[in-house]
């Protein structure tokens, strides 16, 4: 669940489509997203239905910690884009601001970290 006010707009990353942006100033270390059971969810097995399967593969992720299933964000957190120099840091079930973020900063993660 996103823990800060955000909005969607065209990403600054070429070819990325929509991106997620912070509405307000965010201090370094602030929790931006945290897994919230009952809101966010885990898909245990990939669905057989092609449309559902493709949605899980596009918007979900498998934790590098080895847990079974795909994590699915129930809010706009699925629009975090990848960056080799992300504005956010991912630590298991939490995402935090890597440094102070001005309003309008695109929220990005290094997908290899989760």
C-alpha positions in Angstrom: 0.0 0.0 0.0 1.4 3.4 -0.9 2.0 5.4 2.2 2.4 8.8 0.5 0.2 10.9 -1.9 1.1 10.1 -5.5 -0.2 10.5 -9.0 0.3 8.9 -12.4 1.7 10.7 -15.4 3.9 9.9 -18.4 7.2 8.5 -17.2 10.4 10.4 -17.9 11.9 7.0 -18.8 11.8 6.5 -22.6 9.3 3.8 -23.6 8.1 3.1 -20.0 4.6 4.4 -20.4 3.0 5.6 -17.2 5.1 6.4 -14.1 4.3 7.0 -10.5 5.2 10.5 -9.0 5.1 11.9 -5.5 2.7 14.8 -4.9 4.5 16.3 -1.9 8.1 16.6 -0.6 9.3 13.2 0.8 12.3 13.0 3.2 15.0 10.5 2.7 14.1 7.2 4.5 10.4 7.8 4.5 8.4 4.6 3.8 6.7 5.0 0.4 5.2 1.5 0.1 4.7 -1.4 2.5 3.0 -4.7 1.9 -0.3 -4.6 3.7 -2.0 -8.0 4.0 -5.6 -7.9 3.2 -5.1 -5.1 0.7 -2.0 -6.2 -1.3 -2.0 -9.9 -2.0 0.0 -12.9 -3.1 -0.9 -15.0 -6.1 0.3 -18.5 -5.2 0.3 -20.0 -8.7 0.2 -18.4 -12.1 -3.4 -18.5 -13.5 -4.1 -20.8 -16.4 -6.2 -18.1 -18.0 -3.9 -16.2 -20.4 -5.3 -12.7 -19.6 -5.0 -13.2 -15.9 -1.6 -14.8 -16.3 -0.3 -11.9 -18.4 -1.6 -9.4 -15.8 0.3 -11.2 -13.0 3.5 -11.4 -15.1 3.3 -7.7 -16.0 2.3 -6.2 -12.6 3.4 -8.8 -10.1 6.9 -9.8 -8.9 8.5 -12.8 -7.3 10.4 -11.9 -4.2 14.1 -12.7 -4.4 13.9 -14.0 -0.9 12.4 -17.2 -2.3 8.9 -17.0 -1.0 6.3 -18.7 -3.1 4.0 -16.7 -5.4 3.8 -13.3 -6.9 3.3 -10.1 -4.9 0.5 -8.0 -6.4 0.1 -4.4 -5.4 -3.6 -3.5 -5.2 -2.9 0.3 -5.8 -0.9 2.4 -8.2 2.4 1.0 -6.8 2.3 -1.3 -9.8 3.4 1.7 -11.8 6.9 2.0 -10.2 9.3 1.8 -13.1 12.8 0.3 -13.1 15.9 2.5 -12.9 19.6 1.6 -12.6 19.7 4.8 -10.4 16.4 4.6 -8.5 14.8 7.2 -6.3 13.6 4.5 -3.9 15.2 1.6 -2.1 13.4 -1.8 -1.6 13.9 -3.8 1.5 11.7 -6.9 1.5 8.1 -5.7 2.2 9.1 -2.0 2.3 10.1 0.7 -0.2 11.7 3.9 1.1 12.9 7.2 -0.3 16.6 6.9 -1.3 17.1 10.6 -0.7 14.9 13.7 -0.3 12.3 13.8 -3.1 10.9 17.0 -4.4 7.2 17.1 -5.4 6.8 15.7 -9.0 9.8 13.3 -8.6 9.2 10.0 -10.4 9.3 7.1 -8.0 11.5 4.3 -9.4 13.0 1.1 -8.1 15.8 -1.2 -9.1 13.8 -4.3 -10.0 16.8 -6.5 -9.3 16.5 -5.6 -5.6 13.2 -7.5 -5.1 
